[in-house]
């Protein structure tokens, strides 16, 4: 498999919280005039994301999020539209107030090995991210824990490398990690009248984006889709 790895060495700023559907509709109407819709959007301007998150029996990742650790890592495998065409292993890292993301392509067979605990091959894999995950799976006993689905609507602004996303219809598989099963049973974990707003940018947030965000309260506690997915187990 070709090695496809990406990493942003400088980190990103991030705002993440739930907003009401009326606030979403108002903000979206304003953003459409100055931002471009993500090129991956479907006919309705949205696309489906499915991610499997890793954790251990002690809920290490979940607890670090709840307790607000300023330095923490979260591993996930991500696909789009329930398709196996693109499968990425990703690590999302928090270092103080900055967010870093590293990813590499994997195969469906490699994911299934991870899911079954067959991980010895990871120790000598040429992809550094695979080797890093092997360490976590070996010493912290991380394993695929839950699958999360949601619809994403994304807008891009080139100055400041700004990306604004709206995530809705967040669902969890509870403890079932059969992520390539298109009929995987899912349950809703986000109230229907809420949408998760995420704003990501590099060194600065342009004034025009700041102005538009004034229509919603962006000071609330961050919403985590993984944390939502673990509400029931």
Biotite code that builds the C-alpha atoms (Angstrom):
import biotite.structure as struc

atoms = struc.array([
    struc.Atom([0.000, 0.000, 0.000], chain_id="A", res_id=1, res_name="UNK", atom_name="CA", element="C"),
    struc.Atom([1.375, 3.481, -0.801], chain_id="A", res_id=2, res_name="UNK", atom_name="CA", element="C"),
    struc.Atom([2.271, 5.550, 2.231], chain_id="A", res_id=3, res_name="UNK", atom_name="CA", element="C"),
    struc.Atom([-0.006, 8.563, 2.539], chain_id="A", res_id=4, res_name="UNK", atom_name="CA", element="C"),
    struc.Atom([0.776, 10.585, 5.645], chain_id="A", res_id=5, res_name="UNK", atom_name="CA", element="C"),
    struc.Atom([-0.057, 14.177, 6.515], chain_id="A", res_id=6, res_name="UNK", atom_name="CA", element="C"),
    struc.Atom([0.849, 16.303, 9.493], chain_id="A", res_id=7, res_name="UNK", atom_name="CA", element="C"),
    struc.Atom([0.447, 19.983, 10.325], chain_id="A", res_id=8, res_name="UNK", atom_name="CA", element="C"),
    struc.Atom([3.578, 20.835, 12.393], chain_id="A", res_id=9, res_name="UNK", atom_name="CA", element="C"),
    struc.Atom([2.263, 24.209, 13.573], chain_id="A", res_id=10, res_name="UNK", atom_name="CA", element="C"),
    struc.Atom([-1.049, 23.127, 15.026], chain_id="A", res_id=11, res_name="UNK", atom_name="CA", element="C"),
    struc.Atom([-4.488, 24.644, 14.592], chain_id="A", res_id=12, res_name="UNK", atom_name="CA", element="C"),
    struc.Atom([-6.803, 26.714, 16.765], chain_id="A", res_id=13, res_name="UNK", atom_name="CA", element="C"),
    struc.Atom([-10.229, 25.196, 17.286], chain_id="A", res_id=14, res_name="UNK", atom_name="CA", element="C"),
    struc.Atom([-13.666, 26.279, 18.484], chain_id="A", res_id=15, res_name="UNK", atom_name="CA", element="C"),
    struc.Atom([-16.180, 23.461, 18.971], chain_id="A", res_id=16, res_name="UNK", atom_name="CA", element="C"),
    struc.Atom([-19.647, 23.625, 20.509], chain_id="A", res_id=17, res_name="UNK", atom_name="CA", element="C"),
    struc.Atom([-23.310, 22.827, 20.022], chain_id="A", res_id=18, res_name="UNK", atom_name="CA", element="C"),
    struc.Atom([-25.621, 25.535, 18.676], chain_id="A", res_id=19, res_name="UNK", atom_name="CA", element="C"),
    struc.Atom([-29.366, 25.606, 18.120], chain_id="A", res_id=20, res_name="UNK", atom_name="CA", element="C"),
    struc.Atom([-30.818, 24.832, 14.710], chain_id="A", res_id=21, res_name="UNK", atom_name="CA", element="C"),
    struc.Atom([-32.047, 28.445, 14.269], chain_id="A", res_id=22, res_name="UNK", atom_name="CA", element="C"),
    struc.Atom([-28.514, 29.725, 15.034], chain_id="A", res_id=23, res_name="UNK", atom_name="CA", element="C"),
    struc.Atom([-27.137, 27.250, 12.511], chain_id="A", res_id=24, res_name="UNK", atom_name="CA", element="C"),
    struc.Atom([-29.549, 28.407, 9.807], chain_id="A", res_id=25, res_name="UNK", atom_name="CA", element="C"),
    struc.Atom([-28.708, 32.070, 10.490], chain_id="A", res_id=26, res_name="UNK", atom_name="CA", element="C"),
    struc.Atom([-24.941, 31.539, 10.511], chain_id="A", res_id=27, res_name="UNK", atom_name="CA", element="C"),
    struc.Atom([-25.022, 29.332, 7.410], chain_id="A", res_id=28, res_name="UNK", atom_name="CA", element="C"),
    struc.Atom([-26.964, 31.985, 5.488], chain_id="A", res_id=29, res_name="UNK", atom_name="CA", element="C"),
    struc.Atom([-24.247, 34.532, 6.284], chain_id="A", res_id=30, res_name="UNK", atom_name="CA", element="C"),
    struc.Atom([-21.263, 32.263, 5.647], chain_id="A", res_id=31, res_name="UNK", atom_name="CA", element="C"),
    struc.Atom([-22.487, 31.281, 2.192], chain_id="A", res_id=32, res_name="UNK", atom_name="CA", element="C"),
    struc.Atom([-21.723, 34.775, 0.929], chain_id="A", res_id=33, res_name="UNK", atom_name="CA", element="C"),
    struc.Atom([-18.026, 34.759, 1.824], chain_id="A", res_id=34, res_name="UNK", atom_name="CA", element="C"),
    struc.Atom([-16.981, 31.092, 2.134], chain_id="A", res_id=35, res_name="UNK", atom_name="CA", element="C"),
    struc.Atom([-16.834, 28.252, -0.365], chain_id="A", res_id=36, res_name="UNK", atom_name="CA", element="C"),
    struc.Atom([-18.658, 24.971, 0.165], chain_id="A", res_id=37, res_name="UNK", atom_name="CA", element="C"),
    struc.Atom([-16.328, 22.013, 0.638], chain_id="A", res_id=38, res_name="UNK", atom_name="CA", element="C"),
    struc.Atom([-15.556, 20.298, -2.663], chain_id="A", res_id=39, res_name="UNK", atom_name="CA", element="C"),
    struc.Atom([-16.511, 16.897, -1.199], chain_id="A", res_id=40, res_name="UNK", atom_name="CA", element="C"),
    struc.Atom([-20.080, 17.961, -0.455], chain_id="A", res_id=41, res_name="UNK", atom_name="CA", element="C"),
    struc.Atom([-22.887, 15.976, -2.025], chain_id="A", res_id=42, res_name="UNK", atom_name="CA", element="C"),
    struc.Atom([-25.999, 17.209, -3.785], chain_id="A", res_id=43, res_name="UNK", atom_name="CA", element="C"),
    struc.Atom([-27.426, 18.634, -0.558], chain_id="A", res_id=44, res_name="UNK", atom_name="CA", element="C"),
    struc.Atom([-24.126, 20.244, 0.455], chain_id="A", res_id=45, res_name="UNK", atom_name="CA", element="C"),
    struc.Atom([-23.336, 17.553, 3.044], chain_id="A", res_id=46, res_name="UNK", atom_name="CA", element="C"),
    struc.Atom([-21.452, 14.284, 3.322], chain_id="A", res_id=47, res_name="UNK", atom_name="CA", element="C"),
    struc.Atom([-21.502, 11.375, 5.773], chain_id="A", res_id=48, res_name="UNK", atom_name="CA", element="C"),
    struc.Atom([-18.517, 10.661, 8.017], chain_id="A", res_id=49, res_name="UNK", atom_name="CA", element="C"),
    struc.Atom([-18.089, 7.396, 9.911], chain_id="A", res_id=50, res_name="UNK", atom_name="CA", element="C"),
    struc.Atom([-15.318, 7.054, 12.489], chain_id="A", res_id=51, res_name="UNK", atom_name="CA", element="C"),
    struc.Atom([-14.253, 4.279, 14.843], chain_id="A", res_id=52, res_name="UNK", atom_name="CA", element="C"),
    struc.Atom([-12.637, 5.620, 18.024], chain_id="A", res_id=53, res_name="UNK", atom_name="CA", element="C"),
    struc.Atom([-10.051, 3.775, 20.117], chain_id="A", res_id=54, res_name="UNK", atom_name="CA", element="C"),
    struc.Atom([-10.105, 3.568, 23.916], chain_id="A", res_id=55, res_name="UNK", atom_name="CA", element="C"),
    struc.Atom([-9.357, 1.040, 26.659], chain_id="A", res_id=56, res_name="UNK", atom_name="CA", element="C"),
    struc.Atom([-11.374, -0.708, 29.378], chain_id="A", res_id=57, res_name="UNK", atom_name="CA", element="C"),
    struc.Atom([-10.581, 2.116, 31.816], chain_id="A", res_id=58, res_name="UNK", atom_name="CA", element="C"),
    struc.Atom([-11.873, 4.718, 29.335], chain_id="A", res_id=59, res_name="UNK", atom_name="CA", element="C"),
    struc.Atom([-8.504, 6.489, 29.258], chain_id="A", res_id=60, res_name="UNK", atom_name="CA", element="C"),
    struc.Atom([-9.294, 8.651, 26.212], chain_id="A", res_id=61, res_name="UNK", atom_name="CA", element="C"),
    struc.Atom([-12.805, 9.506, 27.357], chain_id="A", res_id=62, res_name="UNK", atom_name="CA", element="C"),
    struc.Atom([-11.678, 10.457, 30.867], chain_id="A", res_id=63, res_name="UNK", atom_name="CA", element="C"),
    struc.Atom([-8.813, 12.625, 29.615], chain_id="A", res_id=64, res_name="UNK", atom_name="CA", element="C"),
    struc.Atom([-11.334, 14.527, 27.512], chain_id="A", res_id=65, res_name="UNK", atom_name="CA", element="C"),
    struc.Atom([-13.800, 14.907, 30.390], chain_id="A", res_id=66, res_name="UNK", atom_name="CA", element="C"),
    struc.Atom([-11.078, 16.059, 32.781], chain_id="A", res_id=67, res_name="UNK", atom_name="CA", element="C"),
    struc.Atom([-9.722, 18.591, 30.306], chain_id="A", res_id=68, res_name="UNK", atom_name="CA", element="C"),
    struc.Atom([-6.163, 17.310, 29.921], chain_id="A", res_id=69, res_name="UNK", atom_name="CA", element="C"),
    struc.Atom([-4.216, 19.912, 27.939], chain_id="A", res_id=70, res_name="UNK", atom_name="CA", element="C"),
    struc.Atom([-2.016, 17.201, 26.394], chain_id="A", res_id=71, res_name="UNK", atom_name="CA", element="C"),
    struc.Atom([-3.858, 14.188, 25.030], chain_id="A", res_id=72, res_name="UNK", atom_name="CA", element="C"),
    struc.Atom([-4.163, 11.972, 21.930], chain_id="A", res_id=73, res_name="UNK", atom_name="CA", element="C"),
    struc.Atom([-7.174, 10.389, 20.274], chain_id="A", res_id=74, res_name="UNK", atom_name="CA", element="C"),
    struc.Atom([-6.932, 7.686, 17.585], chain_id="A", res_id=75, res_name="UNK", atom_name="CA", element="C"),
    struc.Atom([-9.685, 6.918, 15.096], chain_id="A", res_id=76, res_name="UNK", atom_name="CA", element="C"),
    struc.Atom([-10.253, 5.192, 11.753], chain_id="A", res_id=77, res_name="UNK", atom_name="CA", element="C"),
    struc.Atom([-12.361, 7.277, 9.360], chain_id="A", res_id=78, res_name="UNK", atom_name="CA", element="C"),
    struc.Atom([-14.319, 6.518, 6.188], chain_id="A", res_id=79, res_name="UNK", atom_name="CA", element="C"),
    struc.Atom([-16.785, 8.524, 4.117], chain_id="A", res_id=80, res_name="UNK", atom_name="CA", element="C"),
    struc.Atom([-20.288, 7.589, 3.028], chain_id="A", res_id=81, res_name="UNK", atom_name="CA", element="C"),
    struc.Atom([-19.902, 4.077, 4.542], chain_id="A", res_id=82, res_name="UNK", atom_name="CA", element="C"),
    struc.Atom([-17.509, 3.315, 1.667], chain_id="A", res_id=83, res_name="UNK", atom_name="CA", element="C"),
    struc.Atom([-14.170, 1.505, 1.932], chain_id="A", res_id=84, res_name="UNK", atom_name="CA", element="C"),
    struc.Atom([-12.698, 3.541, -0.956], chain_id="A", res_id=85, res_name="UNK", atom_name="CA", element="C"),
    struc.Atom([-10.849, 5.859, 1.447], chain_id="A", res_id=86, res_name="UNK", atom_name="CA", element="C"),
    struc.Atom([-9.804, 4.591, 4.880], chain_id="A", res_id=87, res_name="UNK", atom_name="CA", element="C"),
    struc.Atom([-7.595, 6.734, 7.076], chain_id="A", res_id=88, res_name="UNK", atom_name="CA", element="C"),
    struc.Atom([-6.086, 6.110, 10.468], chain_id="A", res_id=89, res_name="UNK", atom_name="CA", element="C"),
    struc.Atom([-5.956, 9.476, 12.228], chain_id="A", res_id=90, res_name="UNK", atom_name="CA", element="C"),
    struc.Atom([-4.465, 10.778, 15.458], chain_id="A", res_id=91, res_name="UNK", atom_name="CA", element="C"),
    struc.Atom([-5.887, 14.006, 16.803], chain_id="A", res_id=92, res_name="UNK", atom_name="CA", element="C"),
    struc.Atom([-3.594, 15.524, 19.421], chain_id="A", res_id=93, res_name="UNK", atom_name="CA", element="C"),
    struc.Atom([-4.105, 18.379, 21.854], chain_id="A", res_id=94, res_name="UNK", atom_name="CA", element="C"),
    struc.Atom([-1.052, 20.268, 23.025], chain_id="A", res_id=95, res_name="UNK", atom_name="CA", element="C"),
    struc.Atom([-2.031, 23.167, 25.258], chain_id="A", res_id=96, res_name="UNK", atom_name="CA", element="C"),
    struc.Atom([-4.547, 25.116, 23.151], chain_id="A", res_id=97, res_name="UNK", atom_name="CA", element="C"),
    struc.Atom([-3.423, 23.814, 19.765], chain_id="A", res_id=98, res_name="UNK", atom_name="CA", element="C"),
    struc.Atom([-4.776, 20.866, 17.776], chain_id="A", res_id=99, res_name="UNK", atom_name="CA", element="C"),
    struc.Atom([-2.577, 18.632, 15.623], chain_id="A", res_id=100, res_name="UNK", atom_name="CA", element="C"),
    struc.Atom([-3.767, 15.918, 13.255], chain_id="A", res_id=101, res_name="UNK", atom_name="CA", element="C"),
    struc.Atom([-1.710, 13.139, 11.684], chain_id="A", res_id=102, res_name="UNK", atom_name="CA", element="C"),
    struc.Atom([-3.160, 10.562, 9.293], chain_id="A", res_id=103, res_name="UNK", atom_name="CA", element="C"),
    struc.Atom([-2.199, 7.719, 6.991], chain_id="A", res_id=104, res_name="UNK", atom_name="CA", element="C"),
    struc.Atom([-4.094, 5.408, 4.662], chain_id="A", res_id=105, res_name="UNK", atom_name="CA", element="C"),
    struc.Atom([-4.855, 1.869, 5.813], chain_id="A", res_id=106, res_name="UNK", atom_name="CA", element="C"),
    struc.Atom([-6.770, -1.045, 4.310], chain_id="A", res_id=107, res_name="UNK", atom_name="CA", element="C"),
    struc.Atom([-10.003, -2.640, 5.461], chain_id="A", res_id=108, res_name="UNK", atom_name="CA", element="C"),
    struc.Atom([-8.085, -5.843, 6.210], chain_id="A", res_id=109, res_name="UNK", atom_name="CA", element="C"),
    struc.Atom([-5.659, -3.931, 8.440], chain_id="A", res_id=110, res_name="UNK", atom_name="CA", element="C"),
    struc.Atom([-8.549, -2.396, 10.374], chain_id="A", res_id=111, res_name="UNK", atom_name="CA", element="C"),
    struc.Atom([-10.117, -5.815, 10.874], chain_id="A", res_id=112, res_name="UNK", atom_name="CA", element="C"),
    struc.Atom([-6.814, -7.108, 12.264], chain_id="A", res_id=113, res_name="UNK", atom_name="CA", element="C"),
    struc.Atom([-6.737, -4.235, 14.753], chain_id="A", res_id=114, res_name="UNK", atom_name="CA", element="C"),
    struc.Atom([-10.336, -4.982, 15.700], chain_id="A", res_id=115, res_name="UNK", atom_name="CA", element="C"),
    struc.Atom([-9.517, -8.635, 16.395], chain_id="A", res_id=116, res_name="UNK", atom_name="CA", element="C"),
    struc.Atom([-6.379, -7.805, 18.374], chain_id="A", res_id=117, res_name="UNK", atom_name="CA", element="C"),
    struc.Atom([-3.960, -9.056, 15.706], chain_id="A", res_id=118, res_name="UNK", atom_name="CA", element="C"),
    struc.Atom([-1.418, -6.245, 16.084], chain_id="A", res_id=119, res_name="UNK", atom_name="CA", element="C"),
    struc.Atom([2.080, -7.800, 15.957], chain_id="A", res_id=120, res_name="UNK", atom_name="CA", element="C"),
    struc.Atom([2.521, -6.671, 12.329], chain_id="A", res_id=121, res_name="UNK", atom_name="CA", element="C"),
    struc.Atom([2.096, -3.039, 13.425], chain_id="A", res_id=122, res_name="UNK", atom_name="CA", element="C"),
    struc.Atom([5.353, -3.030, 15.397], chain_id="A", res_id=123, res_name="UNK", atom_name="CA", element="C"),
    struc.Atom([7.478, -3.075, 12.239], chain_id="A", res_id=124, res_name="UNK", atom_name="CA", element="C"),
    struc.Atom([5.168, -1.267, 9.818], chain_id="A", res_id=125, res_name="UNK", atom_name="CA", element="C"),
    struc.Atom([6.811, 1.432, 7.681], chain_id="A", res_id=126, res_name="UNK", atom_name="CA", element="C"),
    struc.Atom([4.124, 3.961, 8.645], chain_id="A", res_id=127, res_name="UNK", atom_name="CA", element="C"),
    struc.Atom([5.110, 5.837, 11.795], chain_id="A", res_id=128, res_name="UNK", atom_name="CA", element="C"),
    struc.Atom([1.513, 6.396, 12.855], chain_id="A", res_id=129, res_name="UNK", atom_name="CA", element="C"),
    struc.Atom([0.849, 2.644, 12.757], chain_id="A", res_id=130, res_name="UNK", atom_name="CA", element="C"),
    struc.Atom([3.863, 2.051, 14.994], chain_id="A", res_id=131, res_name="UNK", atom_name="CA", element="C"),
    struc.Atom([2.688, 4.765, 17.399], chain_id="A", res_id=132, res_name="UNK", atom_name="CA", element="C"),
    struc.Atom([-0.747, 3.178, 17.640], chain_id="A", res_id=133, res_name="UNK", atom_name="CA", element="C"),
    struc.Atom([0.901, -0.211, 18.230], chain_id="A", res_id=134, res_name="UNK", atom_name="CA", element="C"),
    struc.Atom([2.607, 1.248, 21.303], chain_id="A", res_id=135, res_name="UNK", atom_name="CA", element="C"),
    struc.Atom([-0.727, 2.518, 22.620], chain_id="A", res_id=136, res_name="UNK", atom_name="CA", element="C"),
    struc.Atom([-2.490, -0.761, 21.862], chain_id="A", res_id=137, res_name="UNK", atom_name="CA", element="C"),
    struc.Atom([0.305, -2.716, 23.551], chain_id="A", res_id=138, res_name="UNK", atom_name="CA", element="C"),
    struc.Atom([0.884, -0.630, 26.678], chain_id="A", res_id=139, res_name="UNK", atom_name="CA", element="C"),
    struc.Atom([-2.423, 1.188, 27.192], chain_id="A", res_id=140, res_name="UNK", atom_name="CA", element="C"),
    struc.Atom([-4.563, -1.605, 25.729], chain_id="A", res_id=141, res_name="UNK", atom_name="CA", element="C"),
    struc.Atom([-6.329, 0.730, 23.301], chain_id="A", res_id=142, res_name="UNK", atom_name="CA", element="C"),
    struc.Atom([-8.821, -1.057, 21.041], chain_id="A", res_id=143, res_name="UNK", atom_name="CA", element="C"),
    struc.Atom([-11.550, 0.001, 18.590], chain_id="A", res_id=144, res_name="UNK", atom_name="CA", element="C"),
    struc.Atom([-14.380, 0.944, 20.929], chain_id="A", res_id=145, res_name="UNK", atom_name="CA", element="C"),
    struc.Atom([-17.297, 2.618, 19.167], chain_id="A", res_id=146, res_name="UNK", atom_name="CA", element="C"),
    struc.Atom([-18.418, 3.817, 15.748], chain_id="A", res_id=147, res_name="UNK", atom_name="CA", element="C"),
    struc.Atom([-19.767, 7.344, 15.280], chain_id="A", res_id=148, res_name="UNK", atom_name="CA", element="C"),
    struc.Atom([-21.752, 8.579, 12.266], chain_id="A", res_id=149, res_name="UNK", atom_name="CA", element="C"),
    struc.Atom([-22.677, 12.148, 11.428], chain_id="A", res_id=150, res_name="UNK", atom_name="CA", element="C"),
    struc.Atom([-23.527, 14.407, 8.508], chain_id="A", res_id=151, res_name="UNK", atom_name="CA", element="C"),
    struc.Atom([-21.047, 17.234, 7.854], chain_id="A", res_id=152, res_name="UNK", atom_name="CA", element="C"),
    struc.Atom([-21.526, 20.512, 6.038], chain_id="A", res_id=153, res_name="UNK", atom_name="CA", element="C"),
    struc.Atom([-18.226, 22.338, 5.561], chain_id="A", res_id=154, res_name="UNK", atom_name="CA", element="C"),
    struc.Atom([-17.186, 25.799, 4.381], chain_id="A", res_id=155, res_name="UNK", atom_name="CA", element="C"),
    struc.Atom([-13.688, 27.039, 3.554], chain_id="A", res_id=156, res_name="UNK", atom_name="CA", element="C"),
    struc.Atom([-12.101, 30.508, 3.676], chain_id="A", res_id=157, res_name="UNK", atom_name="CA", element="C"),
    struc.Atom([-8.522, 30.752, 2.335], chain_id="A", res_id=158, res_name="UNK", atom_name="CA", element="C"),
    struc.Atom([-7.254, 33.604, 4.523], chain_id="A", res_id=159, res_name="UNK", atom_name="CA", element="C"),
    struc.Atom([-6.161, 32.110, 7.819], chain_id="A", res_id=160, res_name="UNK", atom_name="CA", element="C"),
    struc.Atom([-6.929, 28.668, 6.393], chain_id="A", res_id=161, res_name="UNK", atom_name="CA", element="C"),
    struc.Atom([-10.351, 28.761, 8.038], chain_id="A", res_id=162, res_name="UNK", atom_name="CA", element="C"),
    struc.Atom([-12.699, 25.785, 7.955], chain_id="A", res_id=163, res_name="UNK", atom_name="CA", element="C"),
    struc.Atom([-16.187, 26.019, 9.443], chain_id="A", res_id=164, res_name="UNK", atom_name="CA", element="C"),
    struc.Atom([-18.177, 22.806, 9.757], chain_id="A", res_id=165, res_name="UNK", atom_name="CA", element="C"),
    struc.Atom([-21.691, 21.964, 10.921], chain_id="A", res_id=166, res_name="UNK", atom_name="CA", element="C"),
    struc.Atom([-22.196, 18.378, 12.137], chain_id="A", res_id=167, res_name="UNK", atom_name="CA", element="C"),
    struc.Atom([-25.675, 16.940, 12.638], chain_id="A", res_id=168, res_name="UNK", atom_name="CA", element="C"),
    struc.Atom([-27.463, 13.602, 13.068], chain_id="A", res_id=169, res_name="UNK", atom_name="CA", element="C"),
    struc.Atom([-24.720, 12.270, 15.346], chain_id="A", res_id=170, res_name="UNK", atom_name="CA", element="C"),
    struc.Atom([-25.196, 8.548, 16.000], chain_id="A", res_id=171, res_name="UNK", atom_name="CA", element="C"),
    struc.Atom([-23.322, 5.876, 17.949], chain_id="A", res_id=172, res_name="UNK", atom_name="CA", element="C"),
    struc.Atom([-22.994, 2.118, 17.483], chain_id="A", res_id=173, res_name="UNK", atom_name="CA", element="C"),
    struc.Atom([-22.479, 1.795, 21.249], chain_id="A", res_id=174, res_name="UNK", atom_name="CA", element="C"),
    struc.Atom([-19.869, -1.006, 21.513], chain_id="A", res_id=175, res_name="UNK", atom_name="CA", element="C"),
    struc.Atom([-20.242, -2.531, 18.030], chain_id="A", res_id=176, res_name="UNK", atom_name="CA", element="C"),
    struc.Atom([-17.120, -1.797, 15.941], chain_id="A", res_id=177, res_name="UNK", atom_name="CA", element="C"),
    struc.Atom([-18.147, -3.491, 12.668], chain_id="A", res_id=178, res_name="UNK", atom_name="CA", element="C"),
    struc.Atom([-17.718, -0.177, 10.851], chain_id="A", res_id=179, res_name="UNK", atom_name="CA", element="C"),
    struc.Atom([-17.832, -1.568, 7.296], chain_id="A", res_id=180, res_name="UNK", atom_name="CA", element="C"),
    struc.Atom([-21.265, -3.094, 7.856], chain_id="A", res_id=181, res_name="UNK", atom_name="CA", element="C"),
    struc.Atom([-23.658, -0.728, 6.011], chain_id="A", res_id=182, res_name="UNK", atom_name="CA", element="C"),
    struc.Atom([-26.505, -1.959, 8.220], chain_id="A", res_id=183, res_name="UNK", atom_name="CA", element="C"),
    struc.Atom([-24.645, -1.393, 11.482], chain_id="A", res_id=184, res_name="UNK", atom_name="CA", element="C"),
    struc.Atom([-27.297, -0.541, 14.132], chain_id="A", res_id=185, res_name="UNK", atom_name="CA", element="C"),
    struc.Atom([-26.934, 3.066, 15.325], chain_id="A", res_id=186, res_name="UNK", atom_name="CA", element="C"),
    struc.Atom([-28.649, 5.209, 17.956], chain_id="A", res_id=187, res_name="UNK", atom_name="CA", element="C"),
    struc.Atom([-29.050, 8.992, 18.043], chain_id="A", res_id=188, res_name="UNK", atom_name="CA", element="C"),
    struc.Atom([-26.881, 10.748, 20.660], chain_id="A", res_id=189, res_name="UNK", atom_name="CA", element="C"),
    struc.Atom([-27.396, 14.422, 19.765], chain_id="A", res_id=190, res_name="UNK", atom_name="CA", element="C"),
    struc.Atom([-30.652, 16.281, 20.285], chain_id="A", res_id=191, res_name="UNK", atom_name="CA", element="C"),
    struc.Atom([-32.416, 16.884, 16.976], chain_id="A", res_id=192, res_name="UNK", atom_name="CA", element="C"),
    struc.Atom([-32.556, 20.656, 17.496], chain_id="A", res_id=193, res_name="UNK", atom_name="CA", element="C"),
    struc.Atom([-28.779, 20.917, 17.967], chain_id="A", res_id=194, res_name="UNK", atom_name="CA", element="C"),
    struc.Atom([-25.906, 21.178, 15.494], chain_id="A", res_id=195, res_name="UNK", atom_name="CA", element="C"),
    struc.Atom([-22.199, 20.950, 16.383], chain_id="A", res_id=196, res_name="UNK", atom_name="CA", element="C"),
    struc.Atom([-20.268, 23.958, 15.126], chain_id="A", res_id=197, res_name="UNK", atom_name="CA", element="C"),
    struc.Atom([-16.518, 23.612, 14.600], chain_id="A", res_id=198, res_name="UNK", atom_name="CA", element="C"),
    struc.Atom([-14.227, 26.449, 13.549], chain_id="A", res_id=199, res_name="UNK", atom_name="CA", element="C"),
    struc.Atom([-10.606, 25.589, 12.737], chain_id="A", res_id=200, res_name="UNK", atom_name="CA", element="C"),
    struc.Atom([-7.921, 28.071, 11.716], chain_id="A", res_id=201, res_name="UNK", atom_name="CA", element="C"),
    struc.Atom([-4.156, 28.572, 11.740], chain_id="A", res_id=202, res_name="UNK", atom_name="CA", element="C"),
    struc.Atom([-2.517, 31.646, 13.255], chain_id="A", res_id=203, res_name="UNK", atom_name="CA", element="C"),
    struc.Atom([-5.461, 34.044, 13.139], chain_id="A", res_id=204, res_name="UNK", atom_name="CA", element="C"),
    struc.Atom([-9.203, 34.187, 12.616], chain_id="A", res_id=205, res_name="UNK", atom_name="CA", element="C"),
    struc.Atom([-10.070, 36.869, 10.018], chain_id="A", res_id=206, res_name="UNK", atom_name="CA", element="C"),
    struc.Atom([-12.195, 39.754, 11.274], chain_id="A", res_id=207, res_name="UNK", atom_name="CA", element="C"),
    struc.Atom([-15.026, 38.965, 8.861], chain_id="A", res_id=208, res_name="UNK", atom_name="CA", element="C"),
    struc.Atom([-15.344, 35.447, 10.310], chain_id="A", res_id=209, res_name="UNK", atom_name="CA", element="C"),
    struc.Atom([-15.169, 36.811, 13.875], chain_id="A", res_id=210, res_name="UNK", atom_name="CA", element="C"),
    struc.Atom([-17.955, 39.225, 13.019], chain_id="A", res_id=211, res_name="UNK", atom_name="CA", element="C"),
    struc.Atom([-20.194, 36.486, 11.624], chain_id="A", res_id=212, res_name="UNK", atom_name="CA", element="C"),
    struc.Atom([-19.578, 34.259, 14.647], chain_id="A", res_id=213, res_name="UNK", atom_name="CA", element="C"),
    struc.Atom([-20.877, 37.001, 16.936], chain_id="A", res_id=214, res_name="UNK", atom_name="CA", element="C"),
    struc.Atom([-24.385, 35.838, 16.072], chain_id="A", res_id=215, res_name="UNK", atom_name="CA", element="C"),
    struc.Atom([-23.777, 32.678, 18.165], chain_id="A", res_id=216, res_name="UNK", atom_name="CA", element="C"),
    struc.Atom([-22.235, 32.122, 21.592], chain_id="A", res_id=217, res_name="UNK", atom_name="CA", element="C"),
    struc.Atom([-18.839, 30.478, 20.951], chain_id="A", res_id=218, res_name="UNK", atom_name="CA", element="C"),
    struc.Atom([-17.773, 30.564, 24.608], chain_id="A", res_id=219, res_name="UNK", atom_name="CA", element="C"),
    struc.Atom([-19.675, 27.467, 25.676], chain_id="A", res_id=220, res_name="UNK", atom_name="CA", element="C"),
    struc.Atom([-18.008, 24.198, 26.660], chain_id="A", res_id=221, res_name="UNK", atom_name="CA", element="C"),
    struc.Atom([-16.668, 22.236, 23.716], chain_id="A", res_id=222, res_name="UNK", atom_name="CA", element="C"),
    struc.Atom([-18.825, 19.377, 22.453], chain_id="A", res_id=223, res_name="UNK", atom_name="CA", element="C"),
    struc.Atom([-17.055, 16.102, 21.659], chain_id="A", res_id=224, res_name="UNK", atom_name="CA", element="C"),
    struc.Atom([-18.736, 13.673, 19.270], chain_id="A", res_id=225, res_name="UNK", atom_name="CA", element="C"),
    struc.Atom([-16.776, 10.825, 20.848], chain_id="A", res_id=226, res_name="UNK", atom_name="CA", element="C"),
    struc.Atom([-17.948, 11.854, 24.318], chain_id="A", res_id=227, res_name="UNK", atom_name="CA", element="C"),
    struc.Atom([-21.529, 11.995, 23.057], chain_id="A", res_id=228, res_name="UNK", atom_name="CA", element="C"),
    struc.Atom([-21.148, 8.525, 21.561], chain_id="A", res_id=229, res_name="UNK", atom_name="CA", element="C"),
    struc.Atom([-20.248, 7.097, 24.979], chain_id="A", res_id=230, res_name="UNK", atom_name="CA", element="C"),
    struc.Atom([-23.349, 8.390, 26.746], chain_id="A", res_id=231, res_name="UNK", atom_name="CA", element="C"),
    struc.Atom([-24.814, 4.883, 26.977], chain_id="A", res_id=232, res_name="UNK", atom_name="CA", element="C"),
    struc.Atom([-21.774, 2.735, 27.546], chain_id="A", res_id=233, res_name="UNK", atom_name="CA", element="C"),
])
